[in-house]
Amino acid sequence: MKKNNYKGFSSLAIHAGHEKDPMYAHLTPIYASSTYVYDEAEQGSRRFSGQEKGYIYSRWGNPTMSEAEEKIAAMETFQLEKDGKPLEAKAILHASGMAAISSLLLATLKKGDKILTHYSLYSGTQDYMKSLLEPLELDSIIVDLRNLALAEKHLKEDASIKLIYLETPANPTLQCVDLQALAGLAKKYGKITACDNTFATPYLQQPFKHGIDFVVHSTTKFLNGHGTAIGGVLVGTDLDFMNTRATKTHRLLGGNSNAFEAFLLINGMRTLELRMQRHCENAMRVAHFLSNHSSIEKVNYNGLPSHPDYAVSQKQMTHPGAMMSFELKGGFDAGVKFMNKLQMCTRTVSLGTCDTLLSHPASMSHSNIPKENRLEYGITDGLIRLSVGIENGDDILNDFEQALS
Ligand SMILES: *Cc1c(COP(=O)(O)O)cnc(C)c1O
């Protein structure tokens, strides 16, 4: 891995991981090749034994995918040190955020191990733990990890807990958990930690800085930034583990990415800093606008001092980000009406693209879930989920103003 001594984040996002192309192409091409050739049989031997560096088969690795991986590893460790030396990490690109989470969980856990996690997680991750891990005797303990005494009680009492799995900020109420405090507890009791950093991106939050062992992302969101490809990444600073158990799991699970989607991801990540700055600036304006609007009951944004996790968010993030949710006073019907009146902003699920995206979980993503159950996750009838885009801020506010009137 090359040393990156850049002063600024964008220099890294643009240049890290880029290798001069043998054909002098400016950008790393889409290496659409499933396999790689050898000059002679002996070279094949050396490649397979690891004596000689080189690509073998694209499920295992590919030059376009490598550039994306090195950029992400560099961003997650930007300006971080360990024992007076630059902190190093290895990233493994996957087909999706869920594939990266699968690799993490299957590489780190064995039968009988437990996961300690917070109740506010991405719904797919929660479903994965329940539907796929529980039958393998890998149980999850789901508690409010903002209560550190409760977290410690579980760690002290249950020796079978192996991994603390975190996501911060998290859907839909933007709850934040304290990375440094939980990483500290994990070290005290000999556990490992992982954080889904999708909402924040490494530009706003670096979990490794706070002692977290593994980072996962759905690169589909802010890292790609344009909604052009599904992807995920697993990043770790234990290079031995990443090069052995994690690499083996990734290769055998078959959740590899591909050159085309890696190419789209690389291009998206080059502008991450610029995009995040505008996303964040617009989000702060939108949050203030909504919290002062008479049709709005409540705004959930970790950047408002009224949010219960404001202090934790201020401590560990450089800016609270561009995700929020809000409750309309008129409940379900008001939610549907508001969504239908939007003119510029986009009605969809997902997040992190250039355009402002809104969804109404009660009538869309969570419409098949009984009301009592969705209320447990804070999904009320009038809740709108919002990913603030990078359009002109006035245009976003104008669209909301007319849709709320
Ligand atoms: C979207 C998302 C995922 C899942 O990622 P995919 O790329 O859709 O597989 C995981 N975590 C969070 C926080 C997400 O937003």
The ligand as an ORCA input file, in Angstrom:
! r2SCAN-3c Opt
* xyz 0 1
  C     -28.357      0.588      2.086
  C     -27.742      0.254      3.367
  C     -27.191     -1.020      3.621
  C     -27.289     -2.148      2.613
  O     -26.541     -1.861      1.480
  P     -26.852     -2.451      0.001
  O     -25.800     -1.811     -0.816
  O     -28.237     -2.048     -0.357
  O     -26.724     -3.930      0.111
  C     -26.559     -1.238      4.828
  N     -26.488     -0.269      5.764
  C     -27.026      0.949      5.570
  C     -26.901      1.963      6.659
  C     -27.656      1.257      4.384
  O     -28.191      2.474      4.193
*
